[in-house]
Amino acid sequence: MAEDLKETIRETAQGPKRVTGDSGSVEQQDLGQLIEADRYLASKDAGKKGLKAIRRTKVIPPGAS
């Protein structure tokens, strides 16, 4: 999914924002919104990866009973 979004951002940045012809007009998605969506998904993925690395450990000092 993230790769699809990156490809969409790349294509949108290279193409025109709006095209008008005899049969109608077409407008691309806003590039800023696509970039924000990419950042959101990247932060969401980073959060998931970070949670897997956390381990809880109980430390008992020597001599404590």
KOLGU-4560 file (N, C-alpha, C; in nm, 3 decimals, padded with zeros to 5 digits):
<recs>
<n_xx: 00.082 n_yy: -00.119 n_zz: 00.000 ca_xx: 00.000 ca_yy: 00.000 ca_zz: 00.000 c_xx: 00.086 c_yy: 00.125 c_zz: 00.000 mol: A seq: 1 type: MET>
<n_xx: 00.190 n_yy: 00.129 n_zz: 00.083 ca_xx: 00.276 ca_yy: 00.246 ca_zz: 00.090 c_xx: 00.349 c_yy: 00.268 c_zz: -00.043 mol: A seq: 2 type: ALA>
<n_xx: 00.388 n_yy: 00.159 n_zz: -00.107 ca_xx: 00.455 ca_yy: 00.171 ca_zz: -00.237 c_xx: 00.361 c_yy: 00.229 c_zz: -00.341 mol: A seq: 3 type: GLU>
<n_xx: 00.233 n_yy: 00.190 n_zz: -00.336 ca_xx: 00.135 ca_yy: 00.245 ca_zz: -00.428 c_xx: 00.119 c_yy: 00.395 c_zz: -00.408 mol: A seq: 4 type: ASP>
<n_xx: 00.119 n_yy: 00.438 n_zz: -00.282 ca_xx: 00.105 ca_yy: 00.580 ca_zz: -00.251 c_xx: 00.228 c_yy: 00.657 c_zz: -00.297 mol: A seq: 5 type: LEU>
<n_xx: 00.346 n_yy: 00.600 n_zz: -00.278 ca_xx: 00.468 ca_yy: 00.667 ca_zz: -00.325 c_xx: 00.466 c_yy: 00.683 c_zz: -00.476 mol: A seq: 6 type: LYS>
<n_xx: 00.419 n_yy: 00.581 n_zz: -00.547 ca_xx: 00.410 ca_yy: 00.588 ca_zz: -00.692 c_xx: 00.307 c_yy: 00.693 c_zz: -00.734 mol: A seq: 7 type: GLU>
<n_xx: 00.196 n_yy: 00.700 n_zz: -00.663 ca_xx: 00.093 ca_yy: 00.800 ca_zz: -00.693 c_xx: 00.147 c_yy: 00.940 c_zz: -00.672 mol: A seq: 8 type: THR>
<n_xx: 00.223 n_yy: 00.961 n_zz: -00.564 ca_xx: 00.283 ca_yy: 01.093 ca_zz: -00.538 c_xx: 00.379 c_yy: 01.129 c_zz: -00.651 mol: A seq: 9 type: ILE>
<n_xx: 00.459 n_yy: 01.033 n_zz: -00.692 ca_xx: 00.557 ca_yy: 01.057 ca_zz: -00.799 c_xx: 00.487 c_yy: 01.094 c_zz: -00.929 mol: A seq: 10 type: ARG>
<n_xx: 00.382 n_yy: 01.021 n_zz: -00.965 ca_xx: 00.309 ca_yy: 01.049 ca_zz: -01.089 c_xx: 00.236 c_yy: 01.184 c_zz: -01.082 mol: A seq: 11 type: GLU>
<n_xx: 00.177 n_yy: 01.214 n_zz: -00.968 ca_xx: 00.105 ca_yy: 01.340 ca_zz: -00.951 c_xx: 00.200 c_yy: 01.459 c_zz: -00.961 mol: A seq: 12 type: THR>
<n_xx: 00.318 n_yy: 01.446 n_zz: -00.904 ca_xx: 00.415 ca_yy: 01.555 ca_zz: -00.909 c_xx: 00.464 c_yy: 01.580 c_zz: -01.051 mol: A seq: 13 type: ALA>
<n_xx: 00.468 n_yy: 01.478 n_zz: -01.133 ca_xx: 00.517 ca_yy: 01.493 ca_zz: -01.270 c_xx: 00.409 c_yy: 01.541 c_zz: -01.367 mol: A seq: 14 type: GLN>
<n_xx: 00.283 n_yy: 01.516 n_zz: -01.334 ca_xx: 00.175 ca_yy: 01.550 ca_zz: -01.426 c_xx: 00.115 c_yy: 01.687 c_zz: -01.399 mol: A seq: 15 type: GLY>
<n_xx: 00.026 n_yy: 01.729 n_zz: -01.486 ca_xx: -00.041 ca_yy: 01.858 ca_zz: -01.467 c_xx: -00.148 c_yy: 01.846 c_zz: -01.357 mol: A seq: 16 type: PRO>
<n_xx: -00.181 n_yy: 01.961 n_zz: -01.294 ca_xx: -00.283 ca_yy: 01.959 ca_zz: -01.190 c_xx: -00.422 c_yy: 01.942 c_zz: -01.249 mol: A seq: 17 type: LYS>
<n_xx: -00.448 n_yy: 02.007 n_zz: -01.362 ca_xx: -00.581 ca_yy: 02.001 ca_zz: -01.422 c_xx: -00.567 c_yy: 01.992 c_zz: -01.574 mol: A seq: 18 type: ARG>
<n_xx: -00.652 n_yy: 01.910 n_zz: -01.634 ca_xx: -00.654 ca_yy: 01.895 ca_zz: -01.780 c_xx: -00.798 c_yy: 01.914 c_zz: -01.826 mol: A seq: 19 type: VAL>
<n_xx: -00.815 n_yy: 01.995 n_zz: -01.929 ca_xx: -00.948 ca_yy: 02.018 ca_zz: -01.985 c_xx: -00.945 c_yy: 01.985 c_zz: -02.133 mol: A seq: 20 type: THR>
<n_xx: -01.046 n_yy: 01.913 n_zz: -02.178 ca_xx: -01.057 ca_yy: 01.876 ca_zz: -02.318 c_xx: -01.201 c_yy: 01.887 c_zz: -02.365 mol: A seq: 21 type: GLY>
<n_xx: -01.227 n_yy: 01.840 n_zz: -02.486 ca_xx: -01.362 ca_yy: 01.846 ca_zz: -02.543 c_xx: -01.462 c_yy: 01.760 c_zz: -02.465 mol: A seq: 22 type: ASP>
<n_xx: -01.414 n_yy: 01.650 n_zz: -02.409 ca_xx: -01.504 ca_yy: 01.558 ca_zz: -02.340 c_xx: -01.518 c_yy: 01.587 c_zz: -02.191 mol: A seq: 23 type: SER>
<n_xx: -01.449 n_yy: 01.688 n_zz: -02.139 ca_xx: -01.460 ca_yy: 01.722 ca_zz: -01.997 c_xx: -01.327 c_yy: 01.763 c_zz: -01.940 mol: A seq: 24 type: GLY>
<n_xx: -01.320 n_yy: 01.764 n_zz: -01.807 ca_xx: -01.196 ca_yy: 01.802 ca_zz: -01.741 c_xx: -01.164 c_yy: 01.702 c_zz: -01.630 mol: A seq: 25 type: SER>
<n_xx: -01.036 n_yy: 01.692 n_zz: -01.598 ca_xx: -00.987 ca_yy: 01.602 ca_zz: -01.495 c_xx: -00.892 c_yy: 01.682 c_zz: -01.406 mol: A seq: 26 type: VAL>
<n_xx: -00.904 n_yy: 01.660 n_zz: -01.275 ca_xx: -00.815 ca_yy: 01.729 ca_zz: -01.180 c_xx: -00.747 c_yy: 01.625 c_zz: -01.092 mol: A seq: 27 type: GLU>
<n_xx: -00.615 n_yy: 01.639 n_zz: -01.074 ca_xx: -00.538 ca_yy: 01.547 ca_zz: -00.990 c_xx: -00.570 c_yy: 01.572 c_zz: -00.843 mol: A seq: 28 type: GLN>
<n_xx: -00.541 n_yy: 01.473 n_zz: -00.761 ca_xx: -00.553 ca_yy: 01.492 ca_zz: -00.616 c_xx: -00.448 c_yy: 01.593 c_zz: -00.572 mol: A seq: 29 type: GLN>
<n_xx: -00.477 n_yy: 01.663 n_zz: -00.463 ca_xx: -00.386 ca_yy: 01.762 ca_zz: -00.411 c_xx: -00.256 c_yy: 01.695 c_zz: -00.365 mol: A seq: 30 type: ASP>
<n_xx: -00.144 n_yy: 01.745 n_zz: -00.414 ca_xx: -00.014 ca_yy: 01.686 ca_zz: -00.381 c_xx: 00.016 c_yy: 01.696 c_zz: -00.232 mol: A seq: 31 type: LEU>
<n_xx: -00.020 n_yy: 01.806 n_zz: -00.170 ca_xx: 00.003 ca_yy: 01.823 ca_zz: -00.026 c_xx: -00.070 c_yy: 01.718 c_zz: 00.057 mol: A seq: 32 type: GLY>
<n_xx: -00.193 n_yy: 01.687 n_zz: 00.018 ca_xx: -00.269 ca_yy: 01.585 ca_zz: 00.090 c_xx: -00.208 c_yy: 01.446 c_zz: 00.072 mol: A seq: 33 type: GLN>
<n_xx: -00.156 n_yy: 01.419 n_zz: -00.047 ca_xx: -00.090 ca_yy: 01.290 ca_zz: -00.070 c_xx: 00.036 c_yy: 01.276 c_zz: 00.015 mol: A seq: 34 type: LEU>
<n_xx: 00.112 n_yy: 01.385 n_zz: 00.026 ca_xx: 00.234 ca_yy: 01.383 ca_zz: 00.108 c_xx: 00.198 c_yy: 01.364 c_zz: 00.255 mol: A seq: 35 type: ILE>
<n_xx: 00.094 n_yy: 01.432 n_zz: 00.302 ca_xx: 00.050 ca_yy: 01.414 ca_zz: 00.440 c_xx: 00.006 c_yy: 01.271 c_zz: 00.467 mol: A seq: 36 type: GLU>
<n_xx: -00.064 n_yy: 01.211 n_zz: 00.372 ca_xx: -00.107 ca_yy: 01.072 ca_zz: 00.386 c_xx: 00.014 c_yy: 00.979 c_zz: 00.394 mol: A seq: 37 type: ALA>
<n_xx: 00.116 n_yy: 01.006 n_zz: 00.313 ca_xx: 00.238 ca_yy: 00.925 ca_zz: 00.316 c_xx: 00.308 c_yy: 00.937 c_zz: 00.451 mol: A seq: 38 type: ASP>
<n_xx: 00.316 n_yy: 01.059 n_zz: 00.504 ca_xx: 00.378 ca_yy: 01.080 ca_zz: 00.636 c_xx: 00.299 c_yy: 01.008 c_zz: 00.745 mol: A seq: 39 type: ARG>
<n_xx: 00.168 n_yy: 01.015 n_zz: 00.737 ca_xx: 00.084 ca_yy: 00.949 ca_zz: 00.836 c_xx: 00.106 c_yy: 00.798 c_zz: 00.835 mol: A seq: 40 type: TYR>
<n_xx: 00.105 n_yy: 00.740 n_zz: 00.715 ca_xx: 00.125 ca_yy: 00.595 ca_zz: 00.705 c_xx: 00.265 c_yy: 00.554 c_zz: 00.750 mol: A seq: 41 type: LEU>
<n_xx: 00.365 n_yy: 00.637 n_zz: 00.720 ca_xx: 00.502 ca_yy: 00.606 ca_zz: 00.763 c_xx: 00.513 c_yy: 00.610 c_zz: 00.915 mol: A seq: 42 type: ALA>
<n_xx: 00.449 n_yy: 00.709 n_zz: 00.979 ca_xx: 00.456 ca_yy: 00.718 ca_zz: 01.124 c_xx: 00.378 c_yy: 00.603 c_zz: 01.189 mol: A seq: 43 type: SER>
<n_xx: 00.270 n_yy: 00.563 n_zz: 01.126 ca_xx: 00.191 ca_yy: 00.451 ca_zz: 01.177 c_xx: 00.272 c_yy: 00.321 c_zz: 01.169 mol: A seq: 44 type: LYS>
<n_xx: 00.343 n_yy: 00.300 n_zz: 01.058 ca_xx: 00.427 ca_yy: 00.182 ca_zz: 01.043 c_xx: 00.543 c_yy: 00.184 c_zz: 01.142 mol: A seq: 45 type: ASP>
<n_xx: 00.601 n_yy: 00.302 n_zz: 01.164 ca_xx: 00.713 ca_yy: 00.314 ca_zz: 01.258 c_xx: 00.667 c_yy: 00.283 c_zz: 01.400 mol: A seq: 46 type: ALA>
<n_xx: 00.548 n_yy: 00.324 n_zz: 01.434 ca_xx: 00.494 ca_yy: 00.296 ca_zz: 01.566 c_xx: 00.472 c_yy: 00.148 c_zz: 01.589 mol: A seq: 47 type: GLY>
<n_xx: 00.425 n_yy: 00.079 n_zz: 01.487 ca_xx: 00.404 ca_yy: -00.065 ca_zz: 01.498 c_xx: 00.536 c_yy: -00.138 c_zz: 01.516 mol: A seq: 48 type: LYS>
<n_xx: 00.637 n_yy: -00.096 n_zz: 01.443 ca_xx: 00.767 ca_yy: -00.162 ca_zz: 01.452 c_xx: 00.832 c_yy: -00.137 c_zz: 01.587 mol: A seq: 49 type: LYS>
<n_xx: 00.814 n_yy: -00.016 n_zz: 01.642 ca_xx: 00.874 ca_yy: 00.018 ca_zz: 01.770 c_xx: 00.815 c_yy: -00.061 c_zz: 01.885 mol: A seq: 50 type: GLY>
<n_xx: 00.686 n_yy: -00.091 n_zz: 01.878 ca_xx: 00.622 ca_yy: -00.164 ca_zz: 01.987 c_xx: 00.671 c_yy: -00.308 c_zz: 01.997 mol: A seq: 51 type: LEU>
<n_xx: 00.713 n_yy: -00.364 n_zz: 01.888 ca_xx: 00.762 ca_yy: -00.502 ca_zz: 01.891 c_xx: 00.897 c_yy: -00.513 c_zz: 01.961 mol: A seq: 52 type: LYS>
<n_xx: 00.972 n_yy: -00.404 n_zz: 01.967 ca_xx: 01.107 ca_yy: -00.408 ca_zz: 02.023 c_xx: 01.108 c_yy: -00.385 c_zz: 02.174 mol: A seq: 53 type: ALA>
<n_xx: 00.997 n_yy: -00.344 n_zz: 02.233 ca_xx: 00.994 ca_yy: -00.314 ca_zz: 02.375 c_xx: 00.969 c_yy: -00.443 c_zz: 02.454 mol: A seq: 54 type: ILE>
<n_xx: 01.050 n_yy: -00.462 n_zz: 02.556 ca_xx: 01.034 ca_yy: -00.578 ca_zz: 02.644 c_xx: 01.030 c_yy: -00.529 c_zz: 02.787 mol: A seq: 55 type: ARG>
<n_xx: 00.945 n_yy: -00.591 n_zz: 02.865 ca_xx: 00.937 ca_yy: -00.557 ca_zz: 03.007 c_xx: 01.017 c_yy: -00.661 c_zz: 03.084 mol: A seq: 56 type: ARG>
<n_xx: 01.098 n_yy: -00.613 n_zz: 03.176 ca_xx: 01.181 ca_yy: -00.702 ca_zz: 03.256 c_xx: 01.170 c_yy: -00.659 c_zz: 03.402 mol: A seq: 57 type: THR>
<n_xx: 01.155 n_yy: -00.754 n_zz: 03.489 ca_xx: 01.152 ca_yy: -00.725 ca_zz: 03.632 c_xx: 01.293 c_yy: -00.744 c_zz: 03.687 mol: A seq: 58 type: LYS>
<n_xx: 01.346 n_yy: -00.639 n_zz: 03.745 ca_xx: 01.481 ca_yy: -00.644 ca_zz: 03.800 c_xx: 01.474 c_yy: -00.664 c_zz: 03.951 mol: A seq: 59 type: VAL>
<n_xx: 01.540 n_yy: -00.767 n_zz: 03.999 ca_xx: 01.544 ca_yy: -00.794 ca_zz: 04.142 c_xx: 01.690 c_yy: -00.782 c_zz: 04.187 mol: A seq: 60 type: ILE>
<n_xx: 01.718 n_yy: -00.685 n_zz: 04.273 ca_xx: 01.856 ca_yy: -00.668 ca_zz: 04.315 c_xx: 01.902 c_yy: -00.786 c_zz: 04.402 mol: A seq: 61 type: PRO>
<n_xx: 02.030 n_yy: -00.815 n_zz: 04.405 ca_xx: 02.080 ca_yy: -00.928 ca_zz: 04.484 c_xx: 02.056 c_yy: -00.904 c_zz: 04.634 mol: A seq: 62 type: PRO>
<n_xx: 02.016 n_yy: -01.007 n_zz: 04.704 ca_xx: 01.993 ca_yy: -00.999 ca_zz: 04.847 c_xx: 01.852 c_yy: -00.959 c_zz: 04.883 mol: A seq: 63 type: GLY>
<n_xx: 01.772 n_yy: -00.918 n_zz: 04.787 ca_xx: 01.633 ca_yy: -00.881 ca_zz: 04.817 c_xx: 01.547 c_yy: -01.007 c_zz: 04.812 mol: A seq: 64 type: ALA>
<n_xx: 01.465 n_yy: -01.023 n_zz: 04.911 ca_xx: 01.378 ca_yy: -01.141 ca_zz: 04.916 c_xx: 01.235 c_yy: -01.102 c_zz: 04.936 mol: A seq: 65 type: SER>
</recs>
